[in-house]
Amino acid sequence: VQATDGSNLSSSSTSYVDTGLTASITPGATSSKILILISMGTLGADAAGSGGAFIKFLRDSTTLIEHNTAGAHSMSGYIYTAGTSFSYLDSPSSTSSLTYKIQVKSYGGENFVFDNASTATITLLEVSQ
């Protein structure tokens, strides 16, 4: 299963918000594993001196990865992280529909942007045992 997201998000929320990068899969067996491949767009501050953002990756309401060290930069310029990507092998032990998604929140309430103009993708691959 593959889903794409070409939308942009600008937020100063200190609570996690959905980015639109989400996909669902229904495993055929409880012994199956799910290999998740994530390719994100550009993430960064939209003003000099702003902090970065926290990133969370979830299966339904379960947090699988939380990047809890926000990036920050000096007052003199803007810093962006482009082309962030990662993979994760999940063992959900389920044959129910599973939804995987990325959420972000602001570090310190300063505004940041999540720009998927280059189209972010999430790919879910079932690996049978």
N, C-alpha and C positions, 0 to 999 in steps of 0.2 A: 504494500500500500504506500502511495506517495501523495503528499499534499504540498501545495505551494502557497506562499503568502507574499503578495507584492505591495501590501499596504504599509503605511507609515504610522508611527505612534509618537506623540510628544506628550510627556507627562511629568508632573512634579509630585505624583502620589507617593506617599510613604507606605502605602499598602500595596501588595502585589496586584497587578492588573494583567489580564490576558493580552498577548501580543497578536493573536490571530494565527500563530503558527501551531497548528493542532492536527492530529490525525487519529483515526480509530481503526482497530483491528480485532477480529474475533479468532482466537487460537483454536485449532482443531483438536487439541489434546491438552490435558493439564500438565503433561511433561514437557510441552513445547517451551522454548525460550523465544524471546523477541529481541532481535537486534535492531537498535534504533540508530539512525544516522541523521544528524542535524547539521544543517548549513544555514547560519543566520546572516542577516544583513549587517549594516553598520550600526554600531551602538556607541553613543557618546554624549557629551555635554553640548548644549547649544549656546552657551555663553562662557566667556573666559572666566575662570575661577570656580565654575560649577563643579560639583562632585560627579561621580559616575553613578552606576546603577547596580543593584543586586539582580542576579538572574536565578530563577528556580525552574527546574524541570520536574514535571509530575506525571504520574500514572493515575488517572482519576483524581482522587484527593490525596494520594500518597506522594510525598516528596521523595524523589529519587536522587536528585543532585541539587544542592543550593550553593551558589557561589556567593559567600557571605563576606567577601572582602571587596569593597567597592573601589573602582579605579578613581583616581583624582588627579588633578594636574594644577600647574601653577597659574597665577593670575594673568600671565602674559599671553596665553593662547588657548586654542581649542585642541582637544585630543579626542580622536575617534578610534575605535577598534573595528576593523573591517574584516569581513569574511570569517568570523568566528565559527568554528565547527567542532563537533565532537561526536563520539559514538558511545553507546551504552548497551550492555547485554542484560536484559531483564528476565527474571524467572517468576512470572506472575502466578503460576499454578492455578490457571483459570481457563474456562471455555466460554466465559462471558465476554461481551464487547468491552474493550479497553480503550480509553482515550488518553493519549499522550499529548502534552502541551508545554509551551514555554511561557513563563510569566516574568515580569520585571517590576522593580519598584525603585524609587529615587533614593539616593543617599543624601540624607539631610534635607529633603524637601526641595532641592534645587532641580531645575528643569533639565531633562535629557531627551534625546531623540533615539528612536529605534527605526531605522530607515531600511526598508526591504525593497527599495526601488530595483535592485538587481535580482529580486525574487529569492526569498528564503525557502528552503525545502526541509521537510521531515519525511524520512523513509522508514517504514516498519517492515521488517522481514521476519517471518516465522521460521524458526529453526526447529525441526522435529527431532525428537530423541529416538 
